[in-house]
């Protein structure tokens, strides 16, 4: 066969039915919800997107960024997104309500949430016990930032209703709310916290970016961001779910070896909030918080379950089978364990 006929044969093969599965695999569409994508809490999502790990798996991921984790959960329940990167505790709550929503990959092994007070209020608010009557900024009411500060208040002897929780979003709007004096305290994440710290606007009360800080508040590990979806979607689209998990496992491995400069080079410039050096420090502070394996530890599941039961009267008498909140088969296959 001469070169001309050989080239023509290749072109015909590319259009043949046998080639169709490869074409379809490259165009697998997935809609993903997140609540505050620029936050370092969700850094694995941005890395998977920007470094091409989704594309490597043949995925076309459309990311919808909502004002907070509670809103992305609502989008999943409402059917407008297929999967969510959000707080693990959402799976526990949904299971208690009879909605079969399950995590498939852990992204954050520590919450990385910081509770801080405005510097002007630091003489009066010295611990979580002093937050009664305060206006506290959170990404969105009902989100993990809100739940964490409520839990800290509860442990300090207050009720979750003893303060007002104000949604301030996930980026520059949160910084502005503190600088303008719209809030007395804040429960938030880097780079917002790093920016406020660097500018001398806040005094940190509780810091769960590290293992020590997480144990101080929760008594042990406390899984944070995960990838979760409706079990119906996972069962009907097991191949797609596996590809999503593969991409995130690659991301976690990349992050485990990454330096702050590597991260900064991989994210949009607007994530820096106008200060790249500050962003680099924020990344350094947060690198410890990301999952190493993608697998949620059983004690971490129990820790979150106990927190939710303590905070929510509706959950106090609920019984949740924690084994249904996390499907480990996708991560194990992605890691070559099965």
QUICOR-V637179 format. One record per residue. N is the residue number from 1. RES is the residue in one small letter. PHI is phi in whole degrees, -180 to 180 (999 if undefined). PSI is psi in whole degrees, 0 to 359 (NA if undefined). OMEGA is omega in degrees with one decimal (NA if undefined). Layout:
n	res	phi	psi	omega
N	RES	PHI	PSI	OMEGA
N	RES	PHI	PSI	OMEGA
This chain:
n	res	phi	psi	omega
1	x	999	127	179.4
2	x	-78	173	-174.7
3	x	-61	321	-178.1
4	x	-64	315	179.8
5	x	-70	327	178.9
6	x	-65	317	179.1
7	x	-64	319	178.7
8	x	-63	321	179.6
9	x	-65	320	177.4
10	x	-62	317	179.7
11	x	-63	319	179.0
12	x	-65	321	179.9
13	x	-63	323	-178.7
14	x	-65	334	-178.6
15	x	-97	359	-175.9
16	x	-76	160	178.3
17	x	-56	328	-179.3
18	x	-65	335	-179.3
19	x	-86	347	-174.5
20	x	-58	317	-179.7
21	x	-57	321	179.8
22	x	-65	320	179.4
23	x	-65	316	179.7
24	x	-63	321	-177.6
25	x	-62	327	-178.8
26	x	-75	346	-175.4
27	x	-117	25	178.3
28	x	-68	114	-175.2
29	x	-92	132	177.3
30	x	-133	132	173.9
31	x	-102	129	-174.6
32	x	-124	133	178.1
33	x	-104	145	178.4
34	x	-149	153	-179.6
35	x	-116	80	180.0
36	x	106	59	-173.4
37	x	-55	323	-178.6
38	x	-68	345	-178.9
39	x	-67	144	-179.9
40	x	-67	342	173.0
41	x	-55	324	-177.3
42	x	-108	20	-179.5
43	x	-54	319	179.6
44	x	-55	327	178.8
45	x	-66	312	-179.4
46	x	-64	321	178.8
47	x	-65	316	179.0
48	x	-60	322	179.6
49	x	-72	308	-170.2
50	x	-75	332	-179.7
51	x	-94	6	171.9
52	x	79	16	-178.5
53	x	-69	328	174.9
54	x	-67	314	-178.9
55	x	-63	324	178.0
56	x	-59	331	-179.5
57	x	-92	5	-179.6
58	x	76	29	-178.4
59	x	-108	140	171.0
60	x	-111	96	-172.6
61	x	-98	118	175.0
62	x	-95	118	-175.2
63	x	-100	123	176.0
64	x	-107	115	-176.9
65	x	-97	117	-179.0
66	x	-102	174	-176.0
67	x	-71	344	-179.6
68	x	-174	168	-176.5
69	x	-61	326	-180.0
70	x	-63	326	-179.3
71	x	-74	325	177.5
72	x	-70	327	174.6
73	x	-63	316	178.2
74	x	-60	322	179.7
75	x	-65	322	178.1
76	x	-66	313	179.7
77	x	-61	322	-179.4
78	x	-78	349	175.6
79	x	89	10	-178.7
80	x	-88	349	171.8
81	x	-132	157	-178.8
82	x	-89	319	-178.8
83	x	-138	164	-179.5
84	x	-135	143	161.6
85	x	-101	113	-175.0
86	x	-158	185	-175.2
87	x	-70	139	178.4
88	x	-58	325	-176.1
89	x	-60	338	177.3
90	x	-64	326	179.0
91	x	-67	323	179.3
92	x	-65	314	179.8
93	x	-62	317	-177.2
94	x	-69	322	176.2
95	x	-61	321	179.3
96	x	-65	333	-179.6
97	x	-93	7	177.2
98	x	83	13	177.8
99	x	-104	121	-172.1
100	x	-83	80	178.6
101	x	-111	130	-173.1
102	x	-132	144	174.1
103	x	-81	149	177.4
104	x	-122	349	178.3
105	x	-161	129	174.5
106	x	-81	134	177.0
107	x	-106	322	-179.1
108	x	-124	126	-179.4
109	x	-91	343	172.8
110	x	-124	148	-177.3
111	x	-61	328	-177.6
112	x	62	21	178.6
113	x	-94	137	179.5
114	x	-117	133	174.6
115	x	-105	122	-176.1
116	x	-138	162	-179.3
117	x	-119	148	175.7
118	x	-58	139	-177.6
119	x	-56	326	-179.7
120	x	-69	344	-178.8
121	x	-108	0	-172.5
122	x	-64	337	178.9
123	x	-75	340	-179.0
124	x	-106	327	-179.3
125	x	-110	99	-175.6
126	x	-108	350	178.2
127	x	-159	175	179.2
128	x	-61	334	179.8
129	x	-66	342	-177.3
130	x	-98	9	-175.8
131	x	-84	1	179.7
132	x	-60	128	179.5
133	x	83	359	-176.7
134	x	-81	154	170.9
135	x	-97	114	-173.0
136	x	-112	123	178.1
137	x	-81	132	177.5
138	x	-135	164	179.9
139	x	-59	312	175.4
140	x	-161	142	176.7
141	x	-55	134	-179.1
142	x	92	349	179.3
143	x	-82	174	-175.2
144	x	-62	328	177.5
145	x	-64	322	178.5
146	x	-71	316	-179.1
147	x	-63	319	-176.8
148	x	-65	315	-179.6
149	x	-70	327	176.1
150	x	-65	321	178.9
151	x	-66	319	177.9
152	x	-62	320	177.3
153	x	-65	317	-179.6
154	x	-61	316	178.9
155	x	-64	334	-179.2
156	x	-89	3	176.4
157	x	98	5	178.1
158	x	-99	170	174.4
159	x	-101	151	178.8
160	x	-59	338	-179.4
161	x	-88	4	-176.3
162	x	-81	357	179.0
163	x	-138	164	177.0
164	x	-101	130	-178.4
165	x	-107	121	-172.0
166	x	-116	123	178.1
167	x	-71	121	-178.5
168	x	-118	7	178.7
169	x	80	191	-171.1
170	x	-114	3	-176.0
171	x	-140	236	-176.0
172	x	-60	329	-179.7
173	x	-64	327	178.6
174	x	-70	318	177.3
175	x	-62	316	-178.7
176	x	-64	321	-179.3
177	x	-60	320	178.2
178	x	-72	316	-177.6
179	x	-65	328	-179.6
180	x	-83	352	-180.0
181	x	82	18	179.6
182	x	-72	339	-179.2
183	x	-132	154	179.2
184	x	-92	330	-176.9
185	x	-146	170	-178.3
186	x	-146	142	171.8
187	x	-120	107	-169.0
188	x	-155	192	-170.7
189	x	-132	167	171.9
190	x	-75	147	9.1
191	x	-87	0	180.0
192	x	-59	311	-178.8
193	x	-63	316	-179.5
194	x	-60	320	179.3
195	x	-65	314	-179.3
196	x	-67	324	176.4
197	x	-65	312	-177.0
198	x	-63	326	-179.2
199	x	-85	358	178.4
200	x	73	26	-176.7
201	x	-89	343	-173.5
202	x	-136	163	170.9
203	x	-123	123	-176.1
204	x	-75	133	176.9
205	x	-104	316	-176.7
206	x	-139	135	-175.3
207	x	-133	110	-179.4
208	x	-105	27	174.3
209	x	-77	344	-178.2
210	x	-119	165	177.5
211	x	-64	319	-179.2
212	x	-64	316	-179.8
213	x	-67	324	178.5
214	x	-66	315	179.2
215	x	-66	327	179.6
216	x	-62	322	-179.4
217	x	-87	315	-171.8
218	x	-102	349	-179.5
219	x	83	3	-179.5
220	x	177	199	178.6
221	x	-70	158	-178.1
222	x	-153	93	-176.1
223	x	-56	145	-175.2
224	x	-112	250	-178.3
225	x	-70	140	175.4
226	x	-138	172	168.8
227	x	-102	125	-180.0
228	x	-138	162	-179.1
229	x	-158	174	173.3
230	x	-72	137	-178.9
231	x	-61	329	177.3
232	x	-60	317	178.6
233	x	-65	317	-178.5
234	x	-62	320	-178.9
235	x	-72	321	-178.5
236	x	-79	337	-175.6
237	x	-129	50	-175.6
238	x	-60	322	-179.9
239	x	-65	317	178.1
240	x	-66	317	178.3
241	x	-60	322	178.3
242	x	-66	319	179.2
243	x	-65	320	177.3
244	x	-61	314	-180.0
245	x	-64	319	177.9
246	x	-56	316	-178.3
247	x	-64	319	-178.5
248	x	-75	326	176.0
249	x	-65	320	174.3
250	x	-59	319	-179.5
251	x	-63	315	-179.2
252	x	-64	321	177.4
253	x	-65	320	178.4
254	x	-64	315	-178.8
255	x	-65	327	-178.8
256	x	-63	333	-178.8
257	x	-107	356	-173.0
258	x	-77	151	171.1
259	x	-103	158	178.4
260	x	-52	322	178.9
261	x	-64	325	177.7
262	x	-64	318	179.7
263	x	-66	312	-178.0
264	x	-59	325	179.6
265	x	-73	348	-174.1
266	x	-104	350	-175.1
267	x	-111	160	176.4
268	x	-61	146	-176.6
269	x	-62	331	-179.1
270	x	-66	343	177.1
271	x	-66	340	-176.4
272	x	-74	348	-175.6
273	x	54	37	175.8
274	x	81	5	-176.3
275	x	-147	96	-176.4
276	x	-65	319	-179.9
277	x	-60	321	178.1
278	x	-65	318	179.8
279	x	-62	320	179.0
280	x	-61	320	177.7
281	x	-67	321	179.3
282	x	-63	318	178.1
283	x	-62	315	179.0
284	x	-58	320	179.2
285	x	-67	333	-171.3
286	x	-101	344	-174.1
287	x	-57	328	-179.8
288	x	-66	337	-171.3
289	x	-80	345	-175.0
290	x	-80	146	-178.6
291	x	-62	145	177.6
292	x	-96	334	-173.7
293	x	-118	340	-174.3
294	x	84	357	-178.0
295	x	-105	130	179.4
296	x	-80	127	178.6
297	x	-71	139	179.9
298	x	-55	322	179.4
299	x	-67	331	176.2
300	x	-69	319	176.4
301	x	-59	315	-178.8
302	x	-64	321	179.5
303	x	-61	314	179.3
304	x	-66	318	179.3
305	x	-59	314	179.8
306	x	-66	323	178.0
307	x	-64	313	-178.8
308	x	-64	318	179.1
309	x	-64	324	-179.6
310	x	-71	329	-174.8
311	x	-88	325	-169.8
312	x	-111	113	179.6
313	x	-55	327	179.9
314	x	-69	335	-179.0
315	x	-91	345	-172.9
316	x	-56	321	-178.4
317	x	-102	5	-177.8
318	x	-76	148	174.9
319	x	-119	119	-177.4
320	x	-119	130	173.9
321	x	-81	102	-174.3
322	x	-63	338	178.4
323	x	-65	341	179.2
324	x	-90	357	180.0
325	x	-90	347	-177.9
326	x	-146	124	175.4
327	x	-100	114	-174.9
328	x	-91	354	-173.4
329	x	-65	324	-178.5
330	x	-67	316	-179.9
331	x	-66	318	-179.2
332	x	-63	320	178.4
333	x	-68	319	179.1
334	x	-63	330	-178.5
335	x	-92	2	178.9
336	x	77	24	-179.2
337	x	-94	354	-179.8
338	x	-147	NA	NA
